[in-house]
Amino acid sequence: FDESIGPAPNRNYRMGSETELLNRLEAEGHQAWFEPAAEVEHQIRPHQMTKKFVFARAKRHGLGKGELAGRQGRGMLALWPFFWRLTLSEIKSLIAKLPPLQHRHSRAIYNRNWLRGYVQGYVSGARS
């Protein structure tokens, strides 16, 4: 695994270590497969069910997806058609100007956190 992606003591880590590993393996000619008989058990702690945790997780997921896309030189233009004409700095400025969202708009908060993470991760990945 790429140690710069995935769980770390820093609570703002990038998610996506499994995807990054599978991408590298595929590039080397290996193929992943689905095993329907496999069972995975996830340990979910009570604090991981809070909105605060889920919203932070959205940003970490966006960070990882954006960084991988930036490393591969793709992905930013696929966000939304109206972004096609904007530069990265214009997109970051647009996101920063969004008004605060009320707690009743959980989906919007989640999506905005993911998008902020994606843009930040994309810029970071494109520079590496």
C-alpha positions in Angstrom: 0.0 0.0 0.0 1.0 3.6 -0.6 1.6 4.8 2.9 0.6 8.4 2.0 -3.0 7.2 1.5 -5.2 5.5 4.1 -5.6 5.4 7.8 -3.0 7.5 9.7 -2.8 9.2 13.1 -3.6 12.4 11.2 -7.4 12.6 11.2 -7.4 14.3 7.8 -5.9 11.4 5.9 -6.7 10.5 2.3 -8.9 7.4 1.8 -8.5 5.1 -1.2 -5.4 2.9 -0.4 -7.1 -0.2 -1.8 -8.1 1.6 -5.0 -4.5 2.9 -5.5 -3.1 -0.6 -4.9 -5.5 -2.2 -7.4 -4.7 0.5 -10.0 -1.0 -0.2 -9.7 -1.5 -4.0 -9.8 -3.7 -3.6 -12.9 -1.0 -1.4 -14.6 1.4 -4.3 -14.0 -0.9 -6.8 -15.8 -2.7 -8.3 -12.8 -6.4 -8.5 -12.6 -8.7 -8.1 -9.6 -11.8 -10.3 -9.2 -14.9 -10.4 -7.1 -15.3 -13.4 -4.7 -19.0 -13.7 -3.6 -18.2 -16.1 -0.8 -15.8 -13.7 0.9 -17.0 -12.1 4.1 -15.7 -8.8 5.5 -16.4 -7.6 9.0 -16.2 -3.9 9.7 -15.8 -2.6 13.2 -18.0 0.6 13.5 -17.6 2.5 16.7 -20.4 4.8 18.0 -18.5 8.0 17.2 -18.3 6.9 13.6 -22.1 7.1 13.3 -22.2 10.9 14.1 -22.7 13.5 11.5 -19.4 15.2 12.4 -17.5 12.0 11.6 -19.5 11.2 8.4 -18.9 14.7 7.1 -15.2 14.5 7.9 -15.1 11.1 6.2 -16.7 12.6 3.1 -13.8 15.1 2.8 -11.2 12.3 3.3 -12.9 10.2 0.6 -12.8 13.2 -1.7 -9.2 13.8 -0.9 -8.2 10.3 -1.9 -10.3 10.2 -5.1 -9.1 13.6 -6.1 -5.4 12.8 -5.5 -5.6 9.6 -7.5 -7.3 11.4 -10.4 -4.8 14.2 -10.2 -1.9 11.7 -10.3 -3.4 10.2 -13.4 -4.1 13.6 -15.0 -7.8 13.0 -15.2 -11.0 13.5 -13.3 -11.4 17.2 -12.6 -13.3 17.9 -15.8 -15.7 15.1 -15.0 -17.1 16.7 -11.9 -19.8 18.8 -13.5 -20.2 20.2 -17.0 -20.1 23.8 -15.8 -16.6 23.2 -14.4 -15.3 22.5 -17.8 -14.6 26.2 -18.5 -13.1 27.0 -15.1 -9.5 26.9 -13.9 -8.6 25.1 -10.7 -8.2 28.4 -8.8 -11.7 29.5 -10.0 -13.2 26.3 -8.8 -11.5 26.6 -5.4 -12.7 30.2 -5.1 -16.2 29.2 -6.0 -16.3 26.4 -3.4 -14.9 28.8 -0.7 -17.7 31.3 -1.3 -20.5 28.8 -0.7 -22.6 29.9 2.2 -22.7 27.9 5.5 -25.2 25.1 5.3 -27.8 24.3 7.9 -27.6 20.9 9.6 -30.9 19.9 8.1 -29.2 19.8 4.7 -27.0 16.8 5.5 -26.7 15.6 1.9 -25.5 19.0 0.7 -23.0 19.3 3.6 -21.7 15.8 2.7 -21.4 16.6 -1.0 -19.7 19.9 -0.4 -17.2 18.3 2.0 -16.5 15.6 -0.6 -16.1 18.2 -3.3 -13.7 20.3 -1.2 -11.6 17.2 -0.5 -11.6 16.2 -4.2 -10.4 19.6 -5.3 -7.7 19.7 -2.6 -6.6 16.1 -3.4 -6.6 16.7 -7.2 -4.4 19.7 -6.8 -2.0 17.7 -4.6 -2.0 14.7 -6.9 -1.4 16.8 -10.0 1.7 18.3 -8.4 3.2 14.9 -7.5 
